[in-house]
Amino acid sequence: MIVGALLVLSNFCVSAQRGPGKVITTTKLAGSQATFEHTEAFSLESGHEMLVAPLVAKVEVMSVNNDGKTFKRATFTGKARRDVPQGLAGNEYLVGKLIDGKNVSIDMNLLKAQATYDFCQETGADLIVVPQFNIRHRTRIVEAVDSEGNAIKIEEPEERDGKYIMIVNMVGFPAKYTGFREGTKDDKWIKELYRMGQISNDDAHIYVEDVTKTTK
């Protein structure tokens, strides 16, 4: 069994992304279609204090056959979804475009949140530990004409009703909360650990003074 102590959760991510995107075109193509791929790995859950009192939760990662030794790394399929549009797979979503000037993008955080919720429903989990994402457009091959009038075939993002069709590949370790309790003075290590490396210059002197008082 893996049991961890943490405060009420907020999301802190370390991600890797393949630049702003790729343009699918040819040297003679009159117009170009832009698409992109976003990959995120190793999302770390961190915590913060509640306004009333610190709350400490225990998290248990699900294991195969509940043996507490072999932990269940699952792959998102979307089989628990009840709102999959016709013609789409369980891990495909219709996502509205965000237009900023000439740039067209999507709300990646919202898409990841939707997929994570569906993943939890699918696995019976409360959260996904160390989720990893690969998100990309679903594309198709279409006929086009280049600048010299020649017929060519290109790849372009698929759309439906003015929205992109996005594929979300996601893996992670489903986990459950096994208990909540009010924090005590004995849990001060959690606060100190959380604050390490996350203090601005303006707050540094306050932190140093606080540490000095507690170590005397």
C-alpha positions as CSV (number, residue, x, y, z in Angstrom):
1,M,0.0,0.0,0.0
2,I,1.2,3.5,-0.8
3,V,-0.1,6.0,1.7
4,G,0.8,9.7,1.5
5,A,0.0,12.6,3.7
6,L,-0.8,15.9,2.0
7,L,-2.9,19.0,2.3
8,V,-6.1,19.8,0.3
9,L,-5.0,19.6,-3.3
10,S,-4.2,22.1,-5.9
11,N,-2.5,21.3,-9.2
12,F,1.2,21.9,-9.9
13,C,2.5,20.7,-13.2
14,V,5.8,20.0,-14.8
15,S,5.2,19.6,-18.5
16,A,6.9,19.2,-21.8
17,Q,5.4,20.7,-24.9
18,R,6.5,20.5,-28.5
19,G,6.7,24.2,-29.2
20,P,3.8,26.3,-30.5
21,G,2.8,23.7,-33.1
22,K,3.4,22.4,-36.6
23,V,2.2,23.6,-39.9
24,I,1.1,21.0,-42.4
25,T,1.8,22.4,-45.8
26,T,4.1,22.1,-48.9
27,T,6.5,24.5,-50.4
28,K,3.9,25.3,-53.2
29,L,0.8,25.2,-51.1
30,A,-1.3,28.4,-51.5
31,G,-2.8,28.1,-48.0
32,S,-1.6,26.3,-44.9
33,Q,-3.4,24.4,-42.1
34,A,-1.9,24.8,-38.6
35,T,-2.2,22.1,-36.0
36,F,-0.3,21.3,-32.8
37,E,0.4,18.5,-30.3
38,H,0.7,19.0,-26.6
39,T,2.4,16.4,-24.4
40,E,2.5,16.6,-20.6
41,A,4.3,14.3,-18.2
42,F,4.7,14.0,-14.5
43,S,2.0,16.2,-12.9
44,L,2.7,16.6,-9.2
45,E,-0.1,17.2,-6.8
46,S,0.8,19.8,-4.1
47,G,-1.3,21.4,-1.3
48,H,-2.4,24.5,0.4
49,E,-4.0,25.6,3.6
50,M,-7.7,26.0,4.1
51,L,-8.9,29.3,5.5
52,V,-10.4,27.7,8.6
53,A,-7.9,25.0,9.5
54,P,-5.4,22.8,7.6
55,L,-6.9,19.6,6.4
56,V,-4.7,16.5,5.9
57,A,-5.8,13.7,3.6
58,K,-4.4,10.2,3.0
59,V,-4.2,8.9,-0.5
60,E,-3.9,5.2,-1.4
61,V,-2.9,4.2,-4.9
62,M,-5.0,1.4,-6.2
63,S,-3.2,-1.9,-6.6
64,V,-3.8,-5.0,-8.8
65,N,-6.0,-7.5,-6.9
66,N,-5.7,-5.2,-3.9
67,D,-2.4,-6.8,-2.9
68,G,-0.8,-3.4,-2.0
69,K,2.3,-4.4,-4.0
70,T,1.6,-4.2,-7.7
71,F,0.1,-0.8,-8.5
72,K,-2.4,-0.3,-11.2
73,R,-1.2,1.9,-14.1
74,A,-4.3,2.5,-16.2
75,T,-4.9,3.8,-19.7
76,F,-7.8,6.2,-20.3
77,T,-10.4,4.9,-22.8
78,G,-13.4,7.0,-22.1
79,K,-15.7,4.0,-21.7
80,A,-17.5,5.5,-18.8
81,R,-18.6,8.6,-20.8
82,R,-22.2,9.1,-21.6
83,D,-21.9,12.1,-23.8
84,V,-19.6,10.9,-26.6
85,P,-20.8,12.4,-29.9
86,Q,-21.7,10.0,-32.6
87,G,-18.6,9.0,-34.7
88,L,-16.1,9.8,-31.9
89,A,-14.1,7.5,-29.7
90,G,-14.3,7.6,-25.9
91,N,-11.1,9.6,-25.7
92,E,-12.0,12.1,-28.4
93,Y,-13.6,15.5,-27.5
94,L,-15.2,18.4,-29.4
95,V,-13.4,21.5,-28.3
96,G,-14.3,25.1,-29.1
97,K,-11.7,27.4,-30.7
98,L,-10.1,30.3,-28.9
99,I,-9.3,33.0,-31.3
100,D,-6.7,35.7,-30.4
101,G,-6.1,37.8,-33.4
102,K,-4.9,35.4,-36.1
103,N,-4.0,32.7,-33.7
104,V,-6.4,29.8,-33.1
105,S,-5.9,27.7,-30.0
106,I,-7.9,25.6,-27.5
107,D,-8.4,25.6,-23.7
108,M,-5.9,22.9,-22.8
109,N,-6.5,23.0,-19.1
110,L,-10.3,22.6,-19.6
111,L,-9.7,19.6,-21.9
112,K,-7.3,18.0,-19.4
113,A,-9.8,18.5,-16.6
114,Q,-12.6,16.9,-18.6
115,A,-10.5,13.9,-19.5
116,T,-9.3,13.5,-15.9
117,Y,-12.9,13.6,-14.6
118,D,-13.9,10.9,-17.1
119,F,-10.8,8.9,-16.2
120,C,-11.8,9.0,-12.5
121,Q,-15.3,7.9,-13.4
122,E,-14.0,5.1,-15.5
123,T,-11.6,3.7,-12.8
124,G,-13.7,4.5,-9.7
125,A,-10.9,6.8,-8.5
126,D,-10.9,10.1,-6.6
127,L,-7.8,11.4,-8.4
128,I,-5.1,10.2,-10.9
129,V,-1.5,10.1,-9.6
130,V,1.3,11.1,-12.0
131,P,-1.1,11.6,-15.0
132,Q,0.6,11.8,-18.4
133,F,-1.1,13.3,-21.4
134,N,-0.7,13.3,-25.2
135,I,-3.2,15.6,-26.8
136,R,-3.5,16.1,-30.5
137,H,-5.8,17.0,-33.3
138,R,-7.7,14.2,-35.2
139,T,-6.7,14.9,-38.8
140,R,-7.9,13.8,-42.2
141,I,-6.5,13.9,-45.8
142,V,-8.1,16.3,-48.2
143,E,-7.6,17.5,-51.7
144,A,-6.2,21.0,-52.3
145,V,-4.6,23.1,-54.9
146,D,-1.1,24.6,-54.6
147,S,-0.1,28.1,-55.8
148,E,0.5,26.8,-59.3
149,G,-2.9,25.2,-59.6
150,N,-1.7,21.6,-59.2
151,A,-4.0,19.2,-57.3
152,I,-2.4,17.9,-54.1
153,K,-3.4,16.1,-51.0
154,I,-2.8,17.6,-47.5
155,E,-3.5,16.7,-43.9
156,E,-5.8,19.1,-41.9
157,P,-7.4,19.1,-38.5
158,E,-10.9,17.6,-38.5
159,E,-13.8,19.9,-37.3
160,R,-17.4,19.4,-36.5
161,D,-19.9,22.3,-35.9
162,G,-16.9,24.7,-35.9
163,K,-15.1,22.8,-33.2
164,Y,-11.9,20.8,-33.3
165,I,-11.9,17.0,-32.7
166,M,-9.1,16.4,-30.2
167,I,-7.7,13.0,-29.2
168,V,-6.6,12.7,-25.5
169,N,-4.3,9.9,-24.7
170,M,-3.8,9.7,-20.9
171,V,-2.2,7.2,-18.5
172,G,-1.8,7.3,-14.8
173,F,-2.3,5.6,-11.4
174,P,-5.9,5.8,-10.1
175,A,-6.0,6.5,-6.4
176,K,-8.5,7.0,-3.6
177,Y,-8.7,9.2,-0.5
178,T,-8.7,7.0,2.6
179,G,-9.3,9.6,5.2
180,F,-9.4,13.3,6.2
181,R,-8.5,14.9,9.5
182,E,-7.6,18.3,10.9
183,G,-4.0,19.1,10.8
184,T,-2.0,19.4,14.1
185,K,1.3,20.9,15.1
186,D,3.0,17.6,14.4
187,D,2.1,18.1,10.7
188,K,4.2,21.3,10.4
189,W,6.7,19.4,8.2
190,I,4.1,19.4,5.4
191,K,3.9,23.2,5.4
192,E,7.6,23.6,5.5
193,L,8.0,21.1,2.7
194,Y,5.4,22.9,0.6
195,R,7.0,26.3,1.1
196,M,10.4,25.1,0.1
197,G,11.4,26.8,-3.2
198,Q,8.0,28.6,-3.5
199,I,8.7,31.8,-1.6
200,S,9.0,35.1,-3.4
201,N,11.7,37.6,-2.4
202,D,9.1,39.8,-0.7
203,D,8.2,37.0,1.6
204,A,11.6,35.5,2.2
205,H,12.4,37.6,5.3
206,I,9.1,36.6,6.9
207,Y,9.9,32.9,6.3
208,V,13.4,33.3,7.7
209,E,12.0,34.9,10.8
210,D,9.4,32.2,11.2
211,V,12.0,29.4,10.8
212,T,14.3,31.1,13.3
213,K,11.5,31.3,15.9
214,T,10.6,27.6,15.5
215,T,14.2,26.4,15.7
216,K,15.2,28.2,18.9
